[in-house]
Amino acid sequence: MLKVQKLMGKYKLDNTYRAITIGGSAGSFQGITKILSSLPESFDLPIILCLHRLKHVRNGFVEALSIKSTKPVIEPYDKEKLRNRKVYLAPSNYHMSIELGNSFSLSTEGMVNNSRPSIDITMQTSAYNYKKRHIGILLSGANKDGALGMKAIKDWGGITIVQDPAECMIKTMPEAALEATEIDYVLKIEEIIAFLHEVHKQN
């Protein structure tokens, strides 16, 4: 049974949530900026972003997201605590995990799916930390990173959403997640925004 049911154009949620994790790679930037620009300033849940980035370009990405976002965008430090009403972006060339106790852990261990940061690592640790009070969203991308992370979110009872492959610039990433687990919703970016607004109303 799905944890979310779409009824008469509305989403009925059966839980309160603590965090949202969003992963993406090639082709996801436009969707991310549209989502961040469409959320109300009072949107309370922390948003954890794990996006594939150029390893040696450390400046400019946060600034580009911040221009569009209604909420502060931050690259967290190791052991920094998560706080509500903020957007946290995995730093370039670091894996970003969520530890029990609601804090970040950064590491430079080997690449996963040829990626660092790895979406799988961020999502798997978020899934374990937040369990059924967690929402995972996977957007456009060119490899399979994030598929196992979405499976972990589903296995721990959270909500899973992938961007509609028909809308993606590169559909490999959402299609890999659809193969790995039973995804609750396949949505276009505008529908993901509507879903998050419903979360905001009901949380």
PyMOL commands that set and color helices and strands:
alter all, ss='L'
color gray80, all
select helices_A, chain A and resi 29-38+61-68+119-133+147-155+172-180+189-202
alter helices_A, ss='H'
color red, helices_A
select strands_A, chain A and resi 4-7+10-13+19-24+47-51+73-74+87-89+95-99+103-107+134-138+159-163+185-187
alter strands_A, ss='S'
color yellow, strands_A
deselect
rebuild
show_as cartoon
